[in-house]
Amino acid sequence: MTDTPPDSLIPYDEIVQEALRAVVGRVLGQVEAEGGLPGAHHFYITFKTRGIGVEIPRHLLERFPDEMTIVLQNKFWDLRVSEDRFEVGLSFNQMPAKLLIPFAAVTGFVDPAVNFALQFQAQAADDLDGTPDVPQNDAVAITSEDGSNVVTVDFGRKK
């Protein structure tokens, strides 16, 4: 007998990743519908800057060539959410920018107000693990603590 589980013919990891990214979409859709963030809620959203379909200004791509984290708190506008992506206006060093981010490019979502976090697998096999750079998009940086509401999905991929 071996301790190695059999290969699954059902792509559970992809199904779970897609479902958890849908949580992000639903939350952002609710914020869009309500016209703003309720209470003390605010979000840190980490994404792959070179992910398929990501559209960010060139100066941000040059500064964050792999991954970046944006903060949706006080100063954001024109949040639009669709089934597979969201777009939002943010200010970086007091320069306005429009970002379009497919949910497939999102690698992390944190709401420090309620100690809730989701982490996703990187989309490309050549992605490196590491801490994303957090741009100063005119918001106060808050570091969330690890808590019981953190969901990490990390299925091993065969290489």
C-alpha positions as CSV (number, residue, x, y, z in Angstrom):
1,M,0.0,0.0,0.0
2,T,1.1,3.5,-0.7
3,D,0.2,6.7,1.1
4,T,-0.1,8.6,-2.2
5,P,-3.7,9.4,-3.2
6,P,-4.8,8.3,-6.7
7,D,-4.9,11.0,-9.4
8,S,-8.4,12.5,-9.6
9,L,-10.2,12.7,-12.9
10,I,-12.2,15.6,-11.5
11,P,-10.4,18.9,-11.3
12,Y,-11.3,19.7,-7.7
13,D,-8.6,22.3,-7.3
14,E,-9.9,24.3,-10.3
15,I,-13.5,24.0,-9.1
16,V,-12.7,25.2,-5.6
17,Q,-10.5,28.1,-6.9
18,E,-13.3,29.2,-9.2
19,A,-15.9,29.1,-6.4
20,L,-13.7,31.1,-4.0
21,R,-13.0,33.7,-6.6
22,A,-16.8,33.9,-7.1
23,V,-17.0,35.0,-3.4
24,V,-14.8,38.0,-4.2
25,G,-17.0,38.8,-7.2
26,R,-20.1,38.6,-5.1
27,V,-18.7,40.8,-2.3
28,L,-17.5,43.4,-4.8
29,G,-20.9,43.2,-6.6
30,Q,-22.6,44.0,-3.4
31,V,-20.4,47.0,-2.7
32,E,-21.1,48.2,-6.3
33,A,-24.9,47.8,-5.8
34,E,-24.9,49.5,-2.4
35,G,-22.7,52.4,-3.7
36,G,-19.9,51.9,-1.2
37,L,-18.4,49.9,1.5
38,P,-20.6,49.1,4.6
39,G,-19.3,50.0,8.0
40,A,-15.6,49.5,8.6
41,H,-15.2,47.0,5.8
42,H,-12.2,47.6,3.4
43,F,-10.4,45.2,1.1
44,Y,-6.8,44.3,0.1
45,I,-6.9,42.6,-3.3
46,T,-3.7,41.1,-4.6
47,F,-3.5,40.1,-8.3
48,K,-1.0,39.2,-11.0
49,T,-0.2,42.3,-12.9
50,R,0.6,40.3,-16.1
51,G,-2.4,38.0,-15.8
52,I,-4.5,37.4,-18.9
53,G,-6.9,40.3,-19.3
54,V,-5.4,42.6,-16.7
55,E,-5.3,46.2,-17.7
56,I,-3.3,48.7,-15.6
57,P,-1.4,51.8,-16.5
58,R,2.1,51.2,-17.8
59,H,3.8,53.0,-14.9
60,L,2.2,50.6,-12.4
61,L,3.1,47.6,-14.5
62,E,6.7,48.8,-14.6
63,R,6.7,49.3,-10.8
64,F,4.9,46.0,-10.1
65,P,6.0,43.6,-12.9
66,D,4.6,40.4,-11.2
67,E,2.0,41.1,-8.5
68,M,0.5,44.0,-6.6
69,T,-2.0,44.7,-3.9
70,I,-4.6,47.4,-4.1
71,V,-6.7,48.8,-1.2
72,L,-10.4,49.5,-1.6
73,Q,-11.2,51.7,1.4
74,N,-11.8,55.5,1.2
75,K,-10.6,56.7,-2.2
76,F,-11.9,54.5,-5.0
77,W,-14.5,55.2,-7.7
78,D,-16.4,53.7,-10.7
79,L,-16.4,50.2,-9.3
80,R,-17.9,48.0,-12.0
81,V,-18.3,44.2,-11.4
82,S,-19.1,41.6,-14.1
83,E,-19.1,37.8,-13.9
84,D,-15.4,37.4,-14.7
85,R,-13.7,40.7,-13.7
86,F,-14.0,44.1,-12.0
87,E,-12.8,47.5,-12.8
88,V,-12.1,50.3,-10.4
89,G,-10.6,53.8,-10.3
90,L,-7.9,54.4,-7.7
91,S,-5.3,57.1,-7.0
92,F,-1.6,56.3,-6.9
93,N,0.6,59.2,-5.6
94,Q,-2.4,61.4,-6.4
95,M,-2.6,60.3,-10.0
96,P,-5.9,58.7,-11.0
97,A,-5.8,55.3,-12.6
98,K,-8.3,52.9,-14.0
99,L,-7.7,49.2,-13.4
100,L,-9.4,46.2,-15.0
101,I,-8.8,42.9,-13.1
102,P,-10.2,39.5,-14.1
103,F,-11.0,37.4,-11.1
104,A,-8.7,34.7,-12.5
105,A,-5.7,37.0,-11.9
106,V,-6.7,37.6,-8.2
107,T,-4.3,35.7,-5.8
108,G,-5.6,37.2,-2.5
109,F,-8.5,39.0,-0.9
110,V,-8.5,40.3,2.7
111,D,-11.1,42.2,4.7
112,P,-9.1,43.2,7.8
113,A,-12.2,44.7,9.5
114,V,-13.6,41.2,10.1
115,N,-10.3,39.3,9.9
116,F,-11.4,37.4,6.7
117,A,-8.9,36.3,4.0
118,L,-8.8,34.2,0.9
119,Q,-5.6,33.1,-0.8
120,F,-5.5,31.5,-4.3
121,Q,-3.0,29.6,-6.3
122,A,-1.0,31.4,-8.8
123,Q,-2.3,30.9,-12.3
124,A,0.9,30.2,-14.1
125,A,3.4,27.4,-13.3
126,D,6.3,29.8,-13.4
127,D,4.9,32.1,-10.7
128,L,7.1,32.5,-7.7
129,D,5.9,32.6,-4.1
130,G,6.5,35.7,-2.2
131,T,5.0,38.8,-0.6
132,P,3.4,41.1,-3.1
133,D,4.4,44.7,-3.2
134,V,1.7,47.0,-1.8
135,P,1.5,50.2,-3.7
136,Q,0.6,53.4,-1.9
137,N,-2.7,54.0,-3.6
138,D,-3.5,56.8,-1.2
139,A,-4.7,54.5,1.6
140,V,-3.4,53.7,5.0
141,A,-1.7,50.3,5.0
142,I,-3.0,48.0,7.7
143,T,-1.5,44.5,8.2
144,S,-4.1,41.9,9.0
145,E,-3.5,39.2,11.6
146,D,-3.8,35.6,10.9
147,G,-7.1,34.4,12.2
148,S,-9.7,31.6,12.2
149,N,-11.4,33.1,9.2
150,V,-8.5,32.7,6.8
151,V,-9.0,30.2,4.0
152,T,-6.0,29.0,2.2
153,V,-6.4,26.8,-0.8
154,D,-3.2,25.2,-1.9
155,F,-3.6,22.1,-4.0
156,G,-0.3,20.6,-5.1
157,R,0.3,20.6,-8.8
158,K,2.3,17.8,-10.5
159,K,5.2,19.2,-12.5
